[in-house]
């Protein structure tokens, strides 16, 4: 949770991403490996109620220690760019935390995210 001290290797990797150049817009995601209700930034500054999840996967890749993934989910009836207003939409962002602590953005995938509409 915000304001807590990272206690596990995964928490430290999450903190590295959230404090990096690439991770500045991801502070509203949990800073531990969990899934919580959140307000996703969105159209008009109001935001959208959704679910935010943070995951960390340790890797065996030479030079990379972990992959941190931020995933947000929201009701299609609250925000969508096409298709019927049914179901739940998702978007994920992926970051590598290199062995020396450097953060590299790997990419993203999923439905068009609400915060990209502002």
VOTI-124687 format. One record per residue (C-alpha): residue in one letter; x, y, z. Coordinates in steps of 0.05 Angstrom, whole numbers, plus 32768, in hexadecimal, padded with zeros to 4 digits. Layout:
<atoms>
AXYZ ...
</atoms>
This chain:
<atoms>
X800080008000 X801780477FF5 X804880618028 X8060801D803F X80A88005803C X80B67FCF8008 X80C17F8D802D X80CB7F587FF8 X80F57F547FB9 X80B57F5B7F91 X80A07F997FB8 X80E57FB77FAB X80DE7FAA7F60 X80997FCA7F60 X80B580077F84 X80EE800C7F52 X80BC800C7F18 X808C803E7F38 X80C5806E7F47 X80E680677F03 X80DE80947EC6 X80B1805F7EA6 X808780537EE3 X807280997EF8 X802A808F7EE3 X8021804E7F09 X802080677F51 X7FD580597F57 X7FE3800E7F50 X7FF17FE57F8E X803A7FE77FA4 X80367F9D7FB8 X80217F5F7F92 X7FD67F667F9B X7F957F7A7F79 X7F6B7FB37F94 X7F327FE17F81 X7F4C80227F64 X7F3A80607F3E X7F59805C7EF9 X7F6B80A17EDE X7F3D80B07EA3 X7F1480DF7E79 X7F0681237E96 X7F3181187ED4 X7EF980F17EF7 X7F1880AD7EEF X7EF680697EED X7EEB80387F25 X7F107FF87F15 X7F407FC37F2E X7F8B7FCD7F2E X7FBC7F937F35 X80077F907F3C X802E7F507F2F X80787F3F7F30 X80977F037F0D X80DF7EF27F1C X81067EDE7EDE X81407EB17ECF X81557EDE7E95 X819D7EF67E98 X819D7F407EAC X81537F437EBF X813C7F377F06 X80F17F407F00 X80B67F547ED5 X80847F837EF6 X803F7F867ED7 X80087FB97EE7 X7FC27FA57ED0 X7F837FCE7ED5 X7F3C7FB57EC8 X7EFC7FDE7EC1 X7EB47FD57EAB X7EAB7FDF7E60 X7E6C80087E6E X7E98803C7E91 X7ECC80447E59 X7ED780247E15 X7EED803A7DD0 X7EC580077DA9 X7E987FCB7DB2 X7E5C7FBF7DDE X7E5D7FDB7E26 X7E617F957E44 X7E937F707E6E X7ED47F857E8C X7F0F7FA47E66 X7F587F9D7E79 X7F9B7FBE7E6A X7FE17FA97E82 X80257FC97E82 X80667FA17E89 X80A97FB77EA4 X80EB7F927EAD X81157FA07EEA X815D7F927ED6 X818D7F717F06 X81AE7FB47F16 X816A7FD57F24 X81607FF87EE1 X81177FF87EC9 X81067FEA7E80 X80C07FF27E63 X80AE7FB27E3D X806B7FC77E21 X80217FC37E2E X7FE47F9F7E14 X7F987F9D7E1B X7F5D7FCC7E10 X7F6980167E06 X7F75802F7E4E X7F4A80687E6B X7F8680937E7E X7F9D80957E36 X7F5E80BB7E23 X7F7180FB7E48 
</atoms>
